[in-house]
C-alpha cells in the first residue's frame, strides 16, 4: 500500500538549495505526491498569488506528462531497432531534460508513473540526473504495479 506522506518524505530527500520541487504523477498528468522546499522559486506571480500551494506542482505534472507522452509516442521510431530487440530496449526513452527560462526540469519514468525534478538555473544537469536515477531506482520496484499501461 502506498502512503502519500512517506512518498512525499522520500521526494523531499531529493531537494536541495538548487532543486526546488520533486513531483510524482501519473502518465495522464494527475499529481500523486510532491515535495517543495523553502527555496522554491517557481517564480511566476500567478503561482505566488494562488491559495493552493500544490497548484504549481499540478501544472508542472500536467505539462511534464504531455512532454513525456509526445516524446514516448511520436518519437518512438528513434528508439526502435528492428535488427536487435535487446539493443532497442536499452535505447528506449529514459529521461527528458528541459532547460527552461526559469529553471531546469528532468522527467523520468518509475514503474508506470512519472517523476519530475525542478531546479533553478544554477542547477547542474549532472546533479539532476544523479538524483533522478536514485529516485527511479528506489521507486521502480514499489511502483511497478501502479498507474496506467500507456
Buried (B, 14 or more C-beta within 10 A) or exposed (E): EEEEEEBBEBBBEBBEEBBBBBBBBBBBBBBBBBBBBEEBBBBEEEBEEEEEEBBBBBBBBBBBBEBBBEBBEEEEEEBEEEEEEEEEEEEEBEBBEBEEEEBBBBBBBBBBBBBBBBBBEEBEEEBBBEBBBEBBEBBEEEBEEBBEEE
